[in-house]
């Protein structure tokens, strides 16, 4: 079953394996634990891998 979402918290709760896709290409794939080994959350993993971490992280932190 393929489940697509931009909400990493939902993906983390529902999925056994996750693939991060950027511009139509899989740039990372693995279990939640494997992907989170390099970051605090799946959201951070996604933002770092897609080069959006600095700008988006500031916005997310401001509204959290």
DOMAR-212278 format. One line per 5 residues: number of its first residue (from 0); their letters; for each residue x, y, z of N, C-alpha, C, O, CB. Coordinates in pm, whole numbers. Each point is the difference from the previous one (the first is absolute). Glycine has a CB too. Example, Ala and Ser with C-alpha at 12.3 -4.5 7.8 and 13.67 -1.06 7.14 Angstrom:
0> as> 1319:-569:780:-89:119:0:90:120:0:104:-2:66:-293:-115:59; 154:222:-197:82:119:6:-77:109:73:51:111:17:67:-174:-232
//
This chain:
0> xxxxx> 84:-116:0:-84:116:0:89:123:0:93:10:81:-278:-134:40; 160:215:-208:74:126:-7:-85:108:65:-116:19:-35:237:-90:-177; -61:142:307:-66:109:71:82:125:-22:120:1:29:-219:-158:145; 38:262:-224:72:124:-27:-51:111:92:-120:21:13:155:-90:-253; 60:139:304:-36:112:86:118:93:13:116:-40:-16:-278:-103:141
5> xxxxx> 134:268:-96:104:97:32:11:19:150:84:77:48:-124:38:-266; -44:-183:293:-2:12:145:79:-117:58:-50:-111:12:-174:230:-14; 349:-91:37:91:-104:44:-45:-70:128:28:-118:18:154:245:-126; -249:-56:196:-49:-62:124:-99:-112:-31:1:-104:67:32:323:55; -118:-200:-220:-96:-104:-40:75:-116:-64:-30:-116:30:-150:289:-65
10> xxxxx> 275:-143:-52:79:-107:-63:71:-84:105:5:-122:-11:26:266:-193; 24:-78:304:73:-71:105:-91:-95:78:42:-110:36:113:305:-18; -276:-154:5:-95:-83:76:-58:-115:-81:-32:-106:55:-23:307:79; 40:-182:-265:-71:-99:-82:89:-93:-82:-43:-109:-36:-137:273:26; 302:-123:-20:81:-73:-97:115:-78:64:61:43:98:-120:131:-264
15> xxxxx> 88:-290:108:115:-80:41:127:47:-70:108:2:59:-259:-198:-19; 137:234:-166:114:49:-79:-42:131:-64:-117:22:-32:204:-257:-12; 12:322:26:-28:132:-55:99:30:-112:118:-33:10:-211:112:212; 44:-17:-327:87:49:-107:-22:151:-10:-114:47:-4:105:-270:-124; 118:297:125:-7:144:-19:22:25:-148:102:-41:-57:-17:92:294
20> xxxxx> -180:17:-300:7:27:-143:15:150:-20:-76:79:56:-66:-283:-109; 240:242:-27:23:141:-32:13:13:-150:85:-64:-62:29:106:283; -198:39:-279:-1:23:-145:-10:-128:-80:66:-17:-102:69:220:141; -219:-294:10:-28:-124:-71:100:-112:21:-12:-105:-64:-96:245:-100; 206:-121:251:102:-101:25:5:-38:148:-11:86:87:144:1:-281
25> xxxxx> -118:-215:220:16:-45:138:141:38:44:98:-44:-59:-264:-150:29; 173:276:136:131:45:48:38:-66:133:114:11:44:-151:206:-162; -58:-285:182:28:-75:122:-111:-102:19:-115:24:-37:237:171:143; -85:-309:-49:-99:-106:23:46:-84:119:119:-30:14:-183:25:-260; -32:-32:330:33:-86:113:-109:0:104:-108:57:-20:347:-14:-22
30> xxxxx> -211:-107:153:-96:0:111:5:137:67:91:79:-23:-64:-331:59; -125:278:46:-3:125:75:127:15:82:61:107:2:-312:-115:6; 290:-99:60:120:4:84:126:28:-82:86:78:42:-196:-238:116; 122:97:-275:117:22:-85:9:145:-45:107:61:4:-122:-299:-82; -97:293:36:0:137:-48:23:101:112:67:101:-20:-219:-171:-162
35> xxxxx> 97:42:299:15:92:112:136:-10:68:29:79:89:-274:-95:-55; 329:-77:-74:133:-14:60:84:125:-21:91:28:78:-103:-275:-116; -18:323:-67:79:119:-31:-70:130:37:52:108:-27:51:-236:-156; -221:120:245:-76:120:33:-95:-27:115:-23:-115:39:41:194:-277; -73:27:292:-90:-11:113:-139:-51:-40:-65:-71:77:192:257:31
40> xxxxx> -172:-149:-227:-134:-39:-44:1:-27:-150:94:36:-70:-198:101:254; -2:-201:-232:-11:-22:-144:-14:132:-75:48:14:-113:-153:-236:156; 42:318:20:-12:133:-61:140:58:-24:27:55:-107:-250:-18:223; 311:-49:-18:138:48:-16:73:-77:-110:73:60:-78:-71:4:320; -22:-195:-248:61:-82:-105:-42:52:-136:84:24:-87:-81:-225:239
45> xxxxx> -133:219:-171:-53:47:-128:58:137:-36:47:20:-112:-257:-149:153; 208:221:53:48:136:-28:149:2:-32:42:72:-89:-220:17:239; 256:-167:-78:144:-4:-26:30:-62:-137:82:51:-75:-40:-68:322; -109:-94:-278:27:-70:-126:-41:82:-121:61:-11:-106:-93:-204:225; -71:298:-105:-49:79:-113:58:141:-2:-36:81:-85:-173:-215:91
50> xxxxx> 300:163:88:66:131:2:-88:114:47:27:115:-32:111:-198:-150; -242:52:258:-93:102:45:7:25:150:-83:73:55:-64:-138:-243; 243:5:254:3:-1:146:4:139:63:-83:31:86:197:-248:-101; -20:300:-25:21:128:68:-125:89:-2:-46:43:106:286:-58:-168; -293:42:-54:-115:91:-11:-127:-54:63:-68:70:75:169:15:-281
55> xxxxx> -133:-210:175:-123:-62:50:8:-26:149:-98:23:71:62:-128:-294; 149:59:273:14:-31:142:-26:124:85:-62:-11:106:228:-169:-161; -121:296:11:-24:123:72:-149:31:7:-51:43:104:274:42:-177; -293:-106:-36:-145:24:-4:-72:-98:91:-87:39:77:104:48:-313; 18:-215:227:-65:-104:81:23:28:148:-93:-10:80:123:-158:-265
60> xxxx> 92:202:223:30:29:140:-79:122:49:-44:4:115:274:-102:-145; -248:196:-56:-71:122:40:-148:-26:28:-60:67:85:223:65:-221; -222:-228:65:-144:-25:18:-28:-117:95:-116:-28:31:79:118:-260; 141:-157:274:-19:-115:90:-18:45:143:-17:-83:89:152:-58:-242
//
